[in-house]
Amino acid sequence: MPIDRYELRRVLLARREELSREVALDPTETIELDQARVGRLSRAEAMQDHQMALEMGRRRSAMLEAIEDALRRVDTDPDFGHCDDCGEPIATGRLALDPAQRCCVSCQSIREQN
């Protein structure tokens, strides 16, 4: 079954919009704690929360970059939907779940093992 580039583009645009809203709603700010009023455990918890927020921000940025790349490729790359590593078509269901995927399941497994 051939891939529906129009539908994949629509999914990518919707995901980009959703991630952009999340970024706008969740700005990561520097933690400033009143050392006299906050105990050690509270400080550690606040710092952990801050690190988790930073990591979520990094992940959102990476996802937005992957979406932008996929949007460029879906419109211009005749090989869109083919695995970057082996050149075989990526399963339509895999692309439907995540149109930004660049590898088939087999090659992605190999990448993750290395």
Phi and psi restraints in degrees (range 20) as a CNS / XPLOR table:
assign (resid 1 and name C) (resid 2 and name N)
       (resid 2 and name CA) (resid 2 and name C) 1.0 -69.5 20.0 2
assign (resid 2 and name N) (resid 2 and name CA)
       (resid 2 and name C) (resid 3 and name N) 1.0 152.0 20.0 2
assign (resid 2 and name C) (resid 3 and name N)
       (resid 3 and name CA) (resid 3 and name C) 1.0 -77.0 20.0 2
assign (resid 3 and name N) (resid 3 and name CA)
       (resid 3 and name C) (resid 4 and name N) 1.0 146.3 20.0 2
assign (resid 3 and name C) (resid 4 and name N)
       (resid 4 and name CA) (resid 4 and name C) 1.0 -95.7 20.0 2
assign (resid 4 and name N) (resid 4 and name CA)
       (resid 4 and name C) (resid 5 and name N) 1.0 93.6 20.0 2
assign (resid 4 and name C) (resid 5 and name N)
       (resid 5 and name CA) (resid 5 and name C) 1.0 -60.8 20.0 2
assign (resid 5 and name N) (resid 5 and name CA)
       (resid 5 and name C) (resid 6 and name N) 1.0 -35.3 20.0 2
assign (resid 5 and name C) (resid 6 and name N)
       (resid 6 and name CA) (resid 6 and name C) 1.0 -62.4 20.0 2
assign (resid 6 and name N) (resid 6 and name CA)
       (resid 6 and name C) (resid 7 and name N) 1.0 -45.4 20.0 2
assign (resid 6 and name C) (resid 7 and name N)
       (resid 7 and name CA) (resid 7 and name C) 1.0 -66.6 20.0 2
assign (resid 7 and name N) (resid 7 and name CA)
       (resid 7 and name C) (resid 8 and name N) 1.0 -41.5 20.0 2
assign (resid 7 and name C) (resid 8 and name N)
       (resid 8 and name CA) (resid 8 and name C) 1.0 -63.2 20.0 2
assign (resid 8 and name N) (resid 8 and name CA)
       (resid 8 and name C) (resid 9 and name N) 1.0 -39.7 20.0 2
assign (resid 8 and name C) (resid 9 and name N)
       (resid 9 and name CA) (resid 9 and name C) 1.0 -62.3 20.0 2
assign (resid 9 and name N) (resid 9 and name CA)
       (resid 9 and name C) (resid 10 and name N) 1.0 -42.3 20.0 2
assign (resid 9 and name C) (resid 10 and name N)
       (resid 10 and name CA) (resid 10 and name C) 1.0 -61.9 20.0 2
assign (resid 10 and name N) (resid 10 and name CA)
       (resid 10 and name C) (resid 11 and name N) 1.0 -43.6 20.0 2
assign (resid 10 and name C) (resid 11 and name N)
       (resid 11 and name CA) (resid 11 and name C) 1.0 -63.0 20.0 2
assign (resid 11 and name N) (resid 11 and name CA)
       (resid 11 and name C) (resid 12 and name N) 1.0 -44.6 20.0 2
assign (resid 11 and name C) (resid 12 and name N)
       (resid 12 and name CA) (resid 12 and name C) 1.0 -61.6 20.0 2
assign (resid 12 and name N) (resid 12 and name CA)
       (resid 12 and name C) (resid 13 and name N) 1.0 -43.6 20.0 2
assign (resid 12 and name C) (resid 13 and name N)
       (resid 13 and name CA) (resid 13 and name C) 1.0 -63.8 20.0 2
assign (resid 13 and name N) (resid 13 and name CA)
       (resid 13 and name C) (resid 14 and name N) 1.0 -39.9 20.0 2
assign (resid 13 and name C) (resid 14 and name N)
       (resid 14 and name CA) (resid 14 and name C) 1.0 -65.1 20.0 2
assign (resid 14 and name N) (resid 14 and name CA)
       (resid 14 and name C) (resid 15 and name N) 1.0 -41.6 20.0 2
assign (resid 14 and name C) (resid 15 and name N)
       (resid 15 and name CA) (resid 15 and name C) 1.0 -67.3 20.0 2
assign (resid 15 and name N) (resid 15 and name CA)
       (resid 15 and name C) (resid 16 and name N) 1.0 -38.7 20.0 2
assign (resid 15 and name C) (resid 16 and name N)
       (resid 16 and name CA) (resid 16 and name C) 1.0 -62.2 20.0 2
assign (resid 16 and name N) (resid 16 and name CA)
       (resid 16 and name C) (resid 17 and name N) 1.0 -42.9 20.0 2
assign (resid 16 and name C) (resid 17 and name N)
       (resid 17 and name CA) (resid 17 and name C) 1.0 -62.7 20.0 2
assign (resid 17 and name N) (resid 17 and name CA)
       (resid 17 and name C) (resid 18 and name N) 1.0 -44.0 20.0 2
assign (resid 17 and name C) (resid 18 and name N)
       (resid 18 and name CA) (resid 18 and name C) 1.0 -62.6 20.0 2
assign (resid 18 and name N) (resid 18 and name CA)
       (resid 18 and name C) (resid 19 and name N) 1.0 -46.8 20.0 2
assign (resid 18 and name C) (resid 19 and name N)
       (resid 19 and name CA) (resid 19 and name C) 1.0 -64.3 20.0 2
assign (resid 19 and name N) (resid 19 and name CA)
       (resid 19 and name C) (resid 20 and name N) 1.0 -38.4 20.0 2
assign (resid 19 and name C) (resid 20 and name N)
       (resid 20 and name CA) (resid 20 and name C) 1.0 -63.8 20.0 2
assign (resid 20 and name N) (resid 20 and name CA)
       (resid 20 and name C) (resid 21 and name N) 1.0 -38.8 20.0 2
assign (resid 20 and name C) (resid 21 and name N)
       (resid 21 and name CA) (resid 21 and name C) 1.0 -65.4 20.0 2
assign (resid 21 and name N) (resid 21 and name CA)
       (resid 21 and name C) (resid 22 and name N) 1.0 -41.9 20.0 2
assign (resid 21 and name C) (resid 22 and name N)
       (resid 22 and name CA) (resid 22 and name C) 1.0 -60.6 20.0 2
assign (resid 22 and name N) (resid 22 and name CA)
       (resid 22 and name C) (resid 23 and name N) 1.0 -43.1 20.0 2
assign (resid 22 and name C) (resid 23 and name N)
       (resid 23 and name CA) (resid 23 and name C) 1.0 -62.5 20.0 2
assign (resid 23 and name N) (resid 23 and name CA)
       (resid 23 and name C) (resid 24 and name N) 1.0 -42.3 20.0 2
assign (resid 23 and name C) (resid 24 and name N)
       (resid 24 and name CA) (resid 24 and name C) 1.0 -67.2 20.0 2
assign (resid 24 and name N) (resid 24 and name CA)
       (resid 24 and name C) (resid 25 and name N) 1.0 -33.0 20.0 2
assign (resid 24 and name C) (resid 25 and name N)
       (resid 25 and name CA) (resid 25 and name C) 1.0 -83.6 20.0 2
assign (resid 25 and name N) (resid 25 and name CA)
       (resid 25 and name C) (resid 26 and name N) 1.0 -18.7 20.0 2
assign (resid 25 and name C) (resid 26 and name N)
       (resid 26 and name CA) (resid 26 and name C) 1.0 -127.3 20.0 2
assign (resid 26 and name N) (resid 26 and name CA)
       (resid 26 and name C) (resid 27 and name N) 1.0 64.9 20.0 2
assign (resid 26 and name C) (resid 27 and name N)
       (resid 27 and name CA) (resid 27 and name C) 1.0 -71.5 20.0 2
assign (resid 27 and name N) (resid 27 and name CA)
       (resid 27 and name C) (resid 28 and name N) 1.0 137.4 20.0 2
assign (resid 27 and name C) (resid 28 and name N)
       (resid 28 and name CA) (resid 28 and name C) 1.0 -88.1 20.0 2
assign (resid 28 and name N) (resid 28 and name CA)
       (resid 28 and name C) (resid 29 and name N) 1.0 125.3 20.0 2
assign (resid 28 and name C) (resid 29 and name N)
       (resid 29 and name CA) (resid 29 and name C) 1.0 -114.8 20.0 2
assign (resid 29 and name N) (resid 29 and name CA)
       (resid 29 and name C) (resid 30 and name N) 1.0 158.4 20.0 2
assign (resid 29 and name C) (resid 30 and name N)
       (resid 30 and name CA) (resid 30 and name C) 1.0 -70.1 20.0 2
assign (resid 30 and name N) (resid 30 and name CA)
       (resid 30 and name C) (resid 31 and name N) 1.0 139.6 20.0 2
assign (resid 30 and name C) (resid 31 and name N)
       (resid 31 and name CA) (resid 31 and name C) 1.0 -84.1 20.0 2
assign (resid 31 and name N) (resid 31 and name CA)
       (resid 31 and name C) (resid 32 and name N) 1.0 129.1 20.0 2
assign (resid 31 and name C) (resid 32 and name N)
       (resid 32 and name CA) (resid 32 and name C) 1.0 -126.6 20.0 2
assign (resid 32 and name N) (resid 32 and name CA)
       (resid 32 and name C) (resid 33 and name N) 1.0 116.8 20.0 2
assign (resid 32 and name C) (resid 33 and name N)
       (resid 33 and name CA) (resid 33 and name C) 1.0 -112.7 20.0 2
assign (resid 33 and name N) (resid 33 and name CA)
       (resid 33 and name C) (resid 34 and name N) 1.0 142.1 20.0 2
assign (resid 33 and name C) (resid 34 and name N)
       (resid 34 and name CA) (resid 34 and name C) 1.0 -80.6 20.0 2
assign (resid 34 and name N) (resid 34 and name CA)
       (resid 34 and name C) (resid 35 and name N) 1.0 104.6 20.0 2
assign (resid 34 and name C) (resid 35 and name N)
       (resid 35 and name CA) (resid 35 and name C) 1.0 -60.2 20.0 2
assign (resid 35 and name N) (resid 35 and name CA)
       (resid 35 and name C) (resid 36 and name N) 1.0 -28.0 20.0 2
assign (resid 35 and name C) (resid 36 and name N)
       (resid 36 and name CA) (resid 36 and name C) 1.0 -76.5 20.0 2
assign (resid 36 and name N) (resid 36 and name CA)
       (resid 36 and name C) (resid 37 and name N) 1.0 -26.0 20.0 2
assign (resid 36 and name C) (resid 37 and name N)
       (resid 37 and name CA) (resid 37 and name C) 1.0 -102.9 20.0 2
assign (resid 37 and name N) (resid 37 and name CA)
       (resid 37 and name C) (resid 38 and name N) 1.0 -15.3 20.0 2
assign (resid 37 and name C) (resid 38 and name N)
       (resid 38 and name CA) (resid 38 and name C) 1.0 -114.0 20.0 2
assign (resid 38 and name N) (resid 38 and name CA)
       (resid 38 and name C) (resid 39 and name N) 1.0 131.3 20.0 2
assign (resid 38 and name C) (resid 39 and name N)
       (resid 39 and name CA) (resid 39 and name C) 1.0 -76.1 20.0 2
assign (resid 39 and name N) (resid 39 and name CA)
       (resid 39 and name C) (resid 40 and name N) 1.0 170.3 20.0 2
assign (resid 39 and name C) (resid 40 and name N)
       (resid 40 and name CA) (resid 40 and name C) 1.0 -58.2 20.0 2
assign (resid 40 and name N) (resid 40 and name CA)
       (resid 40 and name C) (resid 41 and name N) 1.0 -44.1 20.0 2
assign (resid 40 and name C) (resid 41 and name N)
       (resid 41 and name CA) (resid 41 and name C) 1.0 -64.7 20.0 2
assign (resid 41 and name N) (resid 41 and name CA)
       (resid 41 and name C) (resid 42 and name N) 1.0 -38.6 20.0 2
assign (resid 41 and name C) (resid 42 and name N)
       (resid 42 and name CA) (resid 42 and name C) 1.0 -65.6 20.0 2
assign (resid 42 and name N) (resid 42 and name CA)
       (resid 42 and name C) (resid 43 and name N) 1.0 -39.5 20.0 2
assign (resid 42 and name C) (resid 43 and name N)
       (resid 43 and name CA) (resid 43 and name C) 1.0 -64.3 20.0 2
assign (resid 43 and name N) (resid 43 and name CA)
       (resid 43 and name C) (resid 44 and name N) 1.0 -44.7 20.0 2
assign (resid 43 and name C) (resid 44 and name N)
       (resid 44 and name CA) (resid 44 and name C) 1.0 -62.4 20.0 2
assign (resid 44 and name N) (resid 44 and name CA)
       (resid 44 and name C) (resid 45 and name N) 1.0 -42.0 20.0 2
assign (resid 44 and name C) (resid 45 and name N)
       (resid 45 and name CA) (resid 45 and name C) 1.0 -64.4 20.0 2
assign (resid 45 and name N) (resid 45 and name CA)
       (resid 45 and name C) (resid 46 and name N) 1.0 -41.6 20.0 2
assign (resid 45 and name C) (resid 46 and name N)
       (resid 46 and name CA) (resid 46 and name C) 1.0 -64.0 20.0 2
assign (resid 46 and name N) (resid 46 and name CA)
       (resid 46 and name C) (resid 47 and name N) 1.0 -40.1 20.0 2
assign (resid 46 and name C) (resid 47 and name N)
       (resid 47 and name CA) (resid 47 and name C) 1.0 -68.2 20.0 2
assign (resid 47 and name N) (resid 47 and name CA)
       (resid 47 and name C) (resid 48 and name N) 1.0 -38.6 20.0 2
assign (resid 47 and name C) (resid 48 and name N)
       (resid 48 and name CA) (resid 48 and name C) 1.0 -64.4 20.0 2
assign (resid 48 and name N) (resid 48 and name CA)
       (resid 48 and name C) (resid 49 and name N) 1.0 -44.2 20.0 2
assign (resid 48 and name C) (resid 49 and name N)
       (resid 49 and name CA) (resid 49 and name C) 1.0 -59.3 20.0 2
assign (resid 49 and name N) (resid 49 and name CA)
       (resid 49 and name C) (resid 50 and name N) 1.0 -40.4 20.0 2
assign (resid 49 and name C) (resid 50 and name N)
       (resid 50 and name CA) (resid 50 and name C) 1.0 -64.3 20.0 2
assign (resid 50 and name N) (resid 50 and name CA)
       (resid 50 and name C) (resid 51 and name N) 1.0 -44.1 20.0 2
assign (resid 50 and name C) (resid 51 and name N)
       (resid 51 and name CA) (resid 51 and name C) 1.0 -63.3 20.0 2
assign (resid 51 and name N) (resid 51 and name CA)
       (resid 51 and name C) (resid 52 and name N) 1.0 -38.8 20.0 2
assign (resid 51 and name C) (resid 52 and name N)
       (resid 52 and name CA) (resid 52 and name C) 1.0 -65.3 20.0 2
assign (resid 52 and name N) (resid 52 and name CA)
       (resid 52 and name C) (resid 53 and name N) 1.0 -40.1 20.0 2
assign (resid 52 and name C) (resid 53 and name N)
       (resid 53 and name CA) (resid 53 and name C) 1.0 -64.6 20.0 2
assign (resid 53 and name N) (resid 53 and name CA)
       (resid 53 and name C) (resid 54 and name N) 1.0 -39.4 20.0 2
assign (resid 53 and name C) (resid 54 and name N)
       (resid 54 and name CA) (resid 54 and name C) 1.0 -63.5 20.0 2
assign (resid 54 and name N) (resid 54 and name CA)
       (resid 54 and name C) (resid 55 and name N) 1.0 -43.0 20.0 2
assign (resid 54 and name C) (resid 55 and name N)
       (resid 55 and name CA) (resid 55 and name C) 1.0 -63.7 20.0 2
assign (resid 55 and name N) (resid 55 and name CA)
       (resid 55 and name C) (resid 56 and name N) 1.0 -42.1 20.0 2
assign (resid 55 and name C) (resid 56 and name N)
       (resid 56 and name CA) (resid 56 and name C) 1.0 -61.3 20.0 2
assign (resid 56 and name N) (resid 56 and name CA)
       (resid 56 and name C) (resid 57 and name N) 1.0 -39.0 20.0 2
assign (resid 56 and name C) (resid 57 and name N)
       (resid 57 and name CA) (resid 57 and name C) 1.0 -63.2 20.0 2
assign (resid 57 and name N) (resid 57 and name CA)
       (resid 57 and name C) (resid 58 and name N) 1.0 -41.9 20.0 2
assign (resid 57 and name C) (resid 58 and name N)
       (resid 58 and name CA) (resid 58 and name C) 1.0 -63.5 20.0 2
assign (resid 58 and name N) (resid 58 and name CA)
       (resid 58 and name C) (resid 59 and name N) 1.0 -42.0 20.0 2
assign (resid 58 and name C) (resid 59 and name N)
       (resid 59 and name CA) (resid 59 and name C) 1.0 -65.5 20.0 2
assign (resid 59 and name N) (resid 59 and name CA)
       (resid 59 and name C) (resid 60 and name N) 1.0 -41.6 20.0 2
assign (resid 59 and name C) (resid 60 and name N)
       (resid 60 and name CA) (resid 60 and name C) 1.0 -61.4 20.0 2
assign (resid 60 and name N) (resid 60 and name CA)
       (resid 60 and name C) (resid 61 and name N) 1.0 -42.7 20.0 2
assign (resid 60 and name C) (resid 61 and name N)
       (resid 61 and name CA) (resid 61 and name C) 1.0 -61.4 20.0 2
assign (resid 61 and name N) (resid 61 and name CA)
       (resid 61 and name C) (resid 62 and name N) 1.0 -43.5 20.0 2
assign (resid 61 and name C) (resid 62 and name N)
       (resid 62 and name CA) (resid 62 and name C) 1.0 -63.8 20.0 2
assign (resid 62 and name N) (resid 62 and name CA)
       (resid 62 and name C) (resid 63 and name N) 1.0 -40.6 20.0 2
assign (resid 62 and name C) (resid 63 and name N)
       (resid 63 and name CA) (resid 63 and name C) 1.0 -65.8 20.0 2
assign (resid 63 and name N) (resid 63 and name CA)
       (resid 63 and name C) (resid 64 and name N) 1.0 -40.7 20.0 2
assign (resid 63 and name C) (resid 64 and name N)
       (resid 64 and name CA) (resid 64 and name C) 1.0 -63.8 20.0 2
assign (resid 64 and name N) (resid 64 and name CA)
       (resid 64 and name C) (resid 65 and name N) 1.0 -40.2 20.0 2
assign (resid 64 and name C) (resid 65 and name N)
       (resid 65 and name CA) (resid 65 and name C) 1.0 -62.5 20.0 2
assign (resid 65 and name N) (resid 65 and name CA)
       (resid 65 and name C) (resid 66 and name N) 1.0 -43.6 20.0 2
assign (resid 65 and name C) (resid 66 and name N)
       (resid 66 and name CA) (resid 66 and name C) 1.0 -63.7 20.0 2
assign (resid 66 and name N) (resid 66 and name CA)
       (resid 66 and name C) (resid 67 and name N) 1.0 -38.3 20.0 2
assign (resid 66 and name C) (resid 67 and name N)
       (resid 67 and name CA) (resid 67 and name C) 1.0 -66.7 20.0 2
assign (resid 67 and name N) (resid 67 and name CA)
       (resid 67 and name C) (resid 68 and name N) 1.0 -44.6 20.0 2
assign (resid 67 and name C) (resid 68 and name N)
       (resid 68 and name CA) (resid 68 and name C) 1.0 -60.9 20.0 2
assign (resid 68 and name N) (resid 68 and name CA)
       (resid 68 and name C) (resid 69 and name N) 1.0 -42.4 20.0 2
assign (resid 68 and name C) (resid 69 and name N)
       (resid 69 and name CA) (resid 69 and name C) 1.0 -61.9 20.0 2
assign (resid 69 and name N) (resid 69 and name CA)
       (resid 69 and name C) (resid 70 and name N) 1.0 -45.2 20.0 2
assign (resid 69 and name C) (resid 70 and name N)
       (resid 70 and name CA) (resid 70 and name C) 1.0 -64.4 20.0 2
assign (resid 70 and name N) (resid 70 and name CA)
       (resid 70 and name C) (resid 71 and name N) 1.0 -37.9 20.0 2
assign (resid 70 and name C) (resid 71 and name N)
       (resid 71 and name CA) (resid 71 and name C) 1.0 -62.8 20.0 2
assign (resid 71 and name N) (resid 71 and name CA)
       (resid 71 and name C) (resid 72 and name N) 1.0 -40.3 20.0 2
assign (resid 71 and name C) (resid 72 and name N)
       (resid 72 and name CA) (resid 72 and name C) 1.0 -64.2 20.0 2
assign (resid 72 and name N) (resid 72 and name CA)
       (resid 72 and name C) (resid 73 and name N) 1.0 -45.3 20.0 2
assign (resid 72 and name C) (resid 73 and name N)
       (resid 73 and name CA) (resid 73 and name C) 1.0 -69.4 20.0 2
assign (resid 73 and name N) (resid 73 and name CA)
       (resid 73 and name C) (resid 74 and name N) 1.0 -38.4 20.0 2
assign (resid 73 and name C) (resid 74 and name N)
       (resid 74 and name CA) (resid 74 and name C) 1.0 -62.1 20.0 2
assign (resid 74 and name N) (resid 74 and name CA)
       (resid 74 and name C) (resid 75 and name N) 1.0 -29.9 20.0 2
assign (resid 74 and name C) (resid 75 and name N)
       (resid 75 and name CA) (resid 75 and name C) 1.0 -88.2 20.0 2
assign (resid 75 and name N) (resid 75 and name CA)
       (resid 75 and name C) (resid 76 and name N) 1.0 -28.2 20.0 2
assign (resid 75 and name C) (resid 76 and name N)
       (resid 76 and name CA) (resid 76 and name C) 1.0 -121.5 20.0 2
assign (resid 76 and name N) (resid 76 and name CA)
       (resid 76 and name C) (resid 77 and name N) 1.0 -22.7 20.0 2
assign (resid 76 and name C) (resid 77 and name N)
       (resid 77 and name CA) (resid 77 and name C) 1.0 -92.8 20.0 2
assign (resid 77 and name N) (resid 77 and name CA)
       (resid 77 and name C) (resid 78 and name N) 1.0 114.7 20.0 2
assign (resid 77 and name C) (resid 78 and name N)
       (resid 78 and name CA) (resid 78 and name C) 1.0 -66.1 20.0 2
assign (resid 78 and name N) (resid 78 and name CA)
       (resid 78 and name C) (resid 79 and name N) 1.0 -18.4 20.0 2
assign (resid 78 and name C) (resid 79 and name N)
       (resid 79 and name CA) (resid 79 and name C) 1.0 -93.8 20.0 2
assign (resid 79 and name N) (resid 79 and name CA)
       (resid 79 and name C) (resid 80 and name N) 1.0 7.9 20.0 2
assign (resid 79 and name C) (resid 80 and name N)
       (resid 80 and name CA) (resid 80 and name C) 1.0 -57.7 20.0 2
assign (resid 80 and name N) (resid 80 and name CA)
       (resid 80 and name C) (resid 81 and name N) 1.0 135.0 20.0 2
assign (resid 80 and name C) (resid 81 and name N)
       (resid 81 and name CA) (resid 81 and name C) 1.0 94.8 20.0 2
assign (resid 81 and name N) (resid 81 and name CA)
       (resid 81 and name C) (resid 82 and name N) 1.0 -1.2 20.0 2
assign (resid 81 and name C) (resid 82 and name N)
       (resid 82 and name CA) (resid 82 and name C) 1.0 -109.1 20.0 2
assign (resid 82 and name N) (resid 82 and name CA)
       (resid 82 and name C) (resid 83 and name N) 1.0 145.0 20.0 2
assign (resid 82 and name C) (resid 83 and name N)
       (resid 83 and name CA) (resid 83 and name C) 1.0 -62.4 20.0 2
assign (resid 83 and name N) (resid 83 and name CA)
       (resid 83 and name C) (resid 84 and name N) 1.0 133.4 20.0 2
assign (resid 83 and name C) (resid 84 and name N)
       (resid 84 and name CA) (resid 84 and name C) 1.0 -64.9 20.0 2
assign (resid 84 and name N) (resid 84 and name CA)
       (resid 84 and name C) (resid 85 and name N) 1.0 -28.1 20.0 2
assign (resid 84 and name C) (resid 85 and name N)
       (resid 85 and name CA) (resid 85 and name C) 1.0 -90.1 20.0 2
assign (resid 85 and name N) (resid 85 and name CA)
       (resid 85 and name C) (resid 86 and name N) 1.0 -49.3 20.0 2
assign (resid 85 and name C) (resid 86 and name N)
       (resid 86 and name CA) (resid 86 and name C) 1.0 -106.2 20.0 2
assign (resid 86 and name N) (resid 86 and name CA)
       (resid 86 and name C) (resid 87 and name N) 1.0 -14.6 20.0 2
assign (resid 86 and name C) (resid 87 and name N)
       (resid 87 and name CA) (resid 87 and name C) 1.0 83.1 20.0 2
assign (resid 87 and name N) (resid 87 and name CA)
       (resid 87 and name C) (resid 88 and name N) 1.0 -3.7 20.0 2
assign (resid 87 and name C) (resid 88 and name N)
       (resid 88 and name CA) (resid 88 and name C) 1.0 -76.2 20.0 2
assign (resid 88 and name N) (resid 88 and name CA)
       (resid 88 and name C) (resid 89 and name N) 1.0 154.6 20.0 2
assign (resid 88 and name C) (resid 89 and name N)
       (resid 89 and name CA) (resid 89 and name C) 1.0 -62.7 20.0 2
assign (resid 89 and name N) (resid 89 and name CA)
       (resid 89 and name C) (resid 90 and name N) 1.0 138.2 20.0 2
assign (resid 89 and name C) (resid 90 and name N)
       (resid 90 and name CA) (resid 90 and name C) 1.0 -78.1 20.0 2
assign (resid 90 and name N) (resid 90 and name CA)
       (resid 90 and name C) (resid 91 and name N) 1.0 137.7 20.0 2
assign (resid 90 and name C) (resid 91 and name N)
       (resid 91 and name CA) (resid 91 and name C) 1.0 -53.5 20.0 2
assign (resid 91 and name N) (resid 91 and name CA)
       (resid 91 and name C) (resid 92 and name N) 1.0 135.7 20.0 2
assign (resid 91 and name C) (resid 92 and name N)
       (resid 92 and name CA) (resid 92 and name C) 1.0 -57.0 20.0 2
assign (resid 92 and name N) (resid 92 and name CA)
       (resid 92 and name C) (resid 93 and name N) 1.0 -40.2 20.0 2
assign (resid 92 and name C) (resid 93 and name N)
       (resid 93 and name CA) (resid 93 and name C) 1.0 -62.8 20.0 2
assign (resid 93 and name N) (resid 93 and name CA)
       (resid 93 and name C) (resid 94 and name N) 1.0 -37.2 20.0 2
assign (resid 93 and name C) (resid 94 and name N)
       (resid 94 and name CA) (resid 94 and name C) 1.0 -65.0 20.0 2
assign (resid 94 and name N) (resid 94 and name CA)
       (resid 94 and name C) (resid 95 and name N) 1.0 -43.9 20.0 2
assign (resid 94 and name C) (resid 95 and name N)
       (resid 95 and name CA) (resid 95 and name C) 1.0 -67.3 20.0 2
assign (resid 95 and name N) (resid 95 and name CA)
       (resid 95 and name C) (resid 96 and name N) 1.0 -34.3 20.0 2
assign (resid 95 and name C) (resid 96 and name N)
       (resid 96 and name CA) (resid 96 and name C) 1.0 -64.0 20.0 2
assign (resid 96 and name N) (resid 96 and name CA)
       (resid 96 and name C) (resid 97 and name N) 1.0 -37.2 20.0 2
assign (resid 96 and name C) (resid 97 and name N)
       (resid 97 and name CA) (resid 97 and name C) 1.0 -72.6 20.0 2
assign (resid 97 and name N) (resid 97 and name CA)
       (resid 97 and name C) (resid 98 and name N) 1.0 -38.7 20.0 2
assign (resid 97 and name C) (resid 98 and name N)
       (resid 98 and name CA) (resid 98 and name C) 1.0 -149.4 20.0 2
assign (resid 98 and name N) (resid 98 and name CA)
       (resid 98 and name C) (resid 99 and name N) 1.0 92.9 20.0 2
assign (resid 98 and name C) (resid 99 and name N)
       (resid 99 and name CA) (resid 99 and name C) 1.0 -64.0 20.0 2
assign (resid 99 and name N) (resid 99 and name CA)
       (resid 99 and name C) (resid 100 and name N) 1.0 -11.1 20.0 2
assign (resid 99 and name C) (resid 100 and name N)
       (resid 100 and name CA) (resid 100 and name C) 1.0 -85.4 20.0 2
assign (resid 100 and name N) (resid 100 and name CA)
       (resid 100 and name C) (resid 101 and name N) 1.0 -2.3 20.0 2
assign (resid 100 and name C) (resid 101 and name N)
       (resid 101 and name CA) (resid 101 and name C) 1.0 -60.9 20.0 2
assign (resid 101 and name N) (resid 101 and name CA)
       (resid 101 and name C) (resid 102 and name N) 1.0 138.6 20.0 2
assign (resid 101 and name C) (resid 102 and name N)
       (resid 102 and name CA) (resid 102 and name C) 1.0 -112.8 20.0 2
assign (resid 102 and name N) (resid 102 and name CA)
       (resid 102 and name C) (resid 103 and name N) 1.0 -6.8 20.0 2
assign (resid 102 and name C) (resid 103 and name N)
       (resid 103 and name CA) (resid 103 and name C) 1.0 -132.3 20.0 2
assign (resid 103 and name N) (resid 103 and name CA)
       (resid 103 and name C) (resid 104 and name N) 1.0 153.6 20.0 2
assign (resid 103 and name C) (resid 104 and name N)
       (resid 104 and name CA) (resid 104 and name C) 1.0 -73.4 20.0 2
assign (resid 104 and name N) (resid 104 and name CA)
       (resid 104 and name C) (resid 105 and name N) 1.0 169.5 20.0 2
assign (resid 104 and name C) (resid 105 and name N)
       (resid 105 and name CA) (resid 105 and name C) 1.0 -59.4 20.0 2
assign (resid 105 and name N) (resid 105 and name CA)
       (resid 105 and name C) (resid 106 and name N) 1.0 -44.8 20.0 2
assign (resid 105 and name C) (resid 106 and name N)
       (resid 106 and name CA) (resid 106 and name C) 1.0 -60.8 20.0 2
assign (resid 106 and name N) (resid 106 and name CA)
       (resid 106 and name C) (resid 107 and name N) 1.0 -48.3 20.0 2
assign (resid 106 and name C) (resid 107 and name N)
       (resid 107 and name CA) (resid 107 and name C) 1.0 -69.5 20.0 2
assign (resid 107 and name N) (resid 107 and name CA)
       (resid 107 and name C) (resid 108 and name N) 1.0 -35.4 20.0 2
assign (resid 107 and name C) (resid 108 and name N)
       (resid 108 and name CA) (resid 108 and name C) 1.0 -63.7 20.0 2
assign (resid 108 and name N) (resid 108 and name CA)
       (resid 108 and name C) (resid 109 and name N) 1.0 -39.4 20.0 2
assign (resid 108 and name C) (resid 109 and name N)
       (resid 109 and name CA) (resid 109 and name C) 1.0 -60.7 20.0 2
assign (resid 109 and name N) (resid 109 and name CA)
       (resid 109 and name C) (resid 110 and name N) 1.0 -42.5 20.0 2
assign (resid 109 and name C) (resid 110 and name N)
       (resid 110 and name CA) (resid 110 and name C) 1.0 -63.7 20.0 2
assign (resid 110 and name N) (resid 110 and name CA)
       (resid 110 and name C) (resid 111 and name N) 1.0 -43.0 20.0 2
assign (resid 110 and name C) (resid 111 and name N)
       (resid 111 and name CA) (resid 111 and name C) 1.0 -59.9 20.0 2
assign (resid 111 and name N) (resid 111 and name CA)
       (resid 111 and name C) (resid 112 and name N) 1.0 -42.6 20.0 2
assign (resid 111 and name C) (resid 112 and name N)
       (resid 112 and name CA) (resid 112 and name C) 1.0 -70.4 20.0 2
assign (resid 112 and name N) (resid 112 and name CA)
       (resid 112 and name C) (resid 113 and name N) 1.0 -27.7 20.0 2
assign (resid 112 and name C) (resid 113 and name N)
       (resid 113 and name CA) (resid 113 and name C) 1.0 -74.8 20.0 2
assign (resid 113 and name N) (resid 113 and name CA)
       (resid 113 and name C) (resid 114 and name N) 1.0 -28.2 20.0 2
